[in-house]
């Protein structure tokens, strides 16, 4: 039986374990295919009985499992990208660490009224990515060198703080600034978000506030699902995938606007 008070041990029934495992598989698949992992995993944790704050921490820690799963499933897209990923992962790690510290030191409701508009902006950027990419190429200049690191740091900071929709926004960023091939941009997004997630998870774990009995089944499920997502992405039409993920992002933005506490 789940105990709702934050800071207490989270008991896990067999049914609850299986439900979170299944939710993790679906969340990992959706997220690593370009969608929104937390659209599945966060409500599952709330349904299991965790408070919103505890669910946010457990969700962030569980998401670490998506990193090795999606890496294994994205080998063709990641070939030759090692040096690029090492360089930009450092930026993602700084952002993720800052977001985690911010979450543990401020009220969880600070971003409640801003998040829906951030997610909606990311979804719209994804839907209009071809036009944005063409516009950026026409106006490329000295200032564009600072756009990618600045935006990546901001998005990974948000990812460490709450994260819902961060994947959509980061995918749009990769498509506009790095690679217009959707499967490749998605693979790079998964690796950068994963780098930020690892450092966030370490900080949350050290805080002693993580419900590990909820993290375990969800994380195992995400490991399985995230390995399948990139394989599905590879087989879908890029335009179809862009619209599916973009519309999911808009749906999430509406949900967050109507119910900020989710």
N, C-alpha and C positions, 0 to 999 in steps of 0.2 A: 504494500500500500504506500503510495507516495505521501511524503510529508511536505506540506506546502511552505513551511517557514524556511526562508533562506538561511543557509548555514547548517541545517540539519542533514543527516544522512538520508539519501533518497533510496527507499526500499524498492525492489523490482520483482514483480510477479513474473511467472513464465510467459503469460499472455502479453504483459507490458514489454518484456524483453523482445519477443517475436515481433510485436507491433513496431517497436523502434528500429529493429533490424530491417524490416521491410521498408519502413519510411526512409532509412538510410540508403538502401539500394536505389529507390526511386529518386531521392534527392541527389545522390551522387551521379546518377545517370543524367538527370535533367541539367544539373549544374555544369558537368564536364562537357555536355553537348552544346553549351552556350547559353543555357537557361539560368534560372535563379534557384540555387540550391536551397536557400532559406525559405523559399515559398512552400517547400514541403517539410523540411526538418524543424523549423522553428515552431509552427503550429503543432507538430507531433509532440514536441517537448512540452508545450503548454497543455495539450490534451493528456499527457502523462502525469500532470500535476505539478510541474515546476512553476515557480513565479516567473514573470517576464524577465526580470534581471538574471535569475539563475538559469533560465532557458537560453538567454543570450550568451552567457558564459559557456554553458555546455555545448551550444551550437558551434561557437567559435572554435572550441577545442576539438570537437568532432570533425570539423572541416579539414583538419590537418590530413586526415586519411585520404582526402581527394587528391592530394599532391602526388604521392607515389602511384596511385591508381591511374590518374590521367597521364602521368609521365610515361607509364608503361604502354598505354593505349595510343600515345601520340608520337611514337618514335619516328615515323616518316616525316611529320611536320617539324619536328625538333632537330632533325639532322642538320649539322653545320651551324647551329644557333648557340652553342655552348658559351662562347666568349660574350656574345650579346646578352645572354641570360645572366651570366655572372655579374656583368656591369650593372644592369638594370635591377637585378634582384637586391642589390645593396640599397637602392633607393626605396624599393618596396619594403625592405626590412625596417628601415628608419620610419617610414609611414606607419607600418603595422605596430611597431613598438609604441609610437606616440599615441596611436588610437587606443591601445590597451591601457596605457597609463591614464589617459583621459577618462576612459570608462570607469576605472577603479577609483578615480578621485573626484568625479562630478556626478550630478544627478543623472540617472538613466533617461530622464525625460527632456534633457537639454535640446536635443536635435529633433524632438517629436514633430514640430511644425515645419521643419525644413526638409526632412528626409523625403517626404512624398514628391516634392518638387525636384530634388536631386535625382531621384529614380526616374521620374517622368522625363527629365532632361536627357538622361542617359538613353532611355528607350527611344525618344524622338531622334537623338543623334544617330542611333543605330539604324532606324528606319530611313533616315536621309543621308546615310553614310556616303554613298557614291557622290552626291552633290557636295558634301562637306570636304571629301577628299580632293575633288576637282578644285574647289575654292582654295583649299590650303596650298595646293601645288601652284596655283596662279599667283598667290600672295606670299610664297616662301621667301623668308628673309632672315636677318640676324635674330629677330625676336622669336622665330619658330624653334630655335635651338633650346630655349628655356621652357617651351610649352610642355613637351613630353615629360621631363623630370618633375616640373611643378605639378602638373595634373596627376601624374602617377603617384607622387607623394601624397597629394590630397586625397585621392581615391583609396589608397591603402590605409591612410589614417582613418578614413570613414569605415573601411572594412574592419579594422581592429576595434572600432568603437561599437558598431552595430552590424554593418555588412550587407543587409538585405538590399539587393539591387546593385551591389558593387561590381559583380561579375558582368552585368549588362553594360555598365558605364565603362569598365575597363576594356571590354570587348570592342566597344565603339572607339575608344582611344587607340587601341591597337590597329583597328581597321583604317582609321584616319591618318595616323602618324607612322605606322610601321609596315603593315602588310595588308593589302586589300583582299587577299585570299582568305575566305572565312575560316576554313579548317586550321590554317596556320595561325591566323590571328587568335583563334580560340585556344589553340595549344599554348601560345605564348601567354595569353591571359591566365590560363590555368596555372602555369608555372610561377608567374609573378604574384598572383593572389596566394598561391601556396606558400611562397617564401614569406610573405607578410603574415600569413596565418600561423606559421610555425613559431615565430618570435612572440606573437600575441598569445598563443597557447601556453608558451613557457611562462610568460608573465602571469597569466591567469592561474596556472598550476601552482606557482610559487605563492600566490595570494591565499591558497588553501580554501578557495570558495567554489571549487568545481565538484559537481555531482558525478563522480566517475562511473557509478552503476548505470547512469543514463548515457554517458559518453561512449562506453564500451560497445553496446549493441548498435548504436547509431553510427559510430565510427567504422565498425566492421562492415556494416551495410554500405556506407559511403565508399569504402575501399573497393568493394565489388562493383558498385554502380558506376563509379568514376572511370573504371577501366573500360566499360562498355560505351560510355558517352562519345569519346572521340571517334570510335569506329562507326557510330551512327552518323555523326557529323560529316564524316568523309563521304558518305553515300547520299546525303541530302543535297538538294539544290541550294546553292548559297543564298539566292534571293528568298526562297521559301524559309530557310533557317533564320535569315535576318528578320523577316516579318513575324515569324512565330515567336522569337525571343523578344522582339520589340513590343509586340502586343501583350506578352506575358508581363513585361516590365511596366506597361501602362496599367494593366490590371492590378499589379502589386502597388503601384503608386496610389491608385484609387482606394485600395484596401487600407493603406497606411494613412491616407487622408481622412477616411471615414472613421477608422478605428486606430488612432495613434498607438494605443497600448497593445493592439493586436491580441 
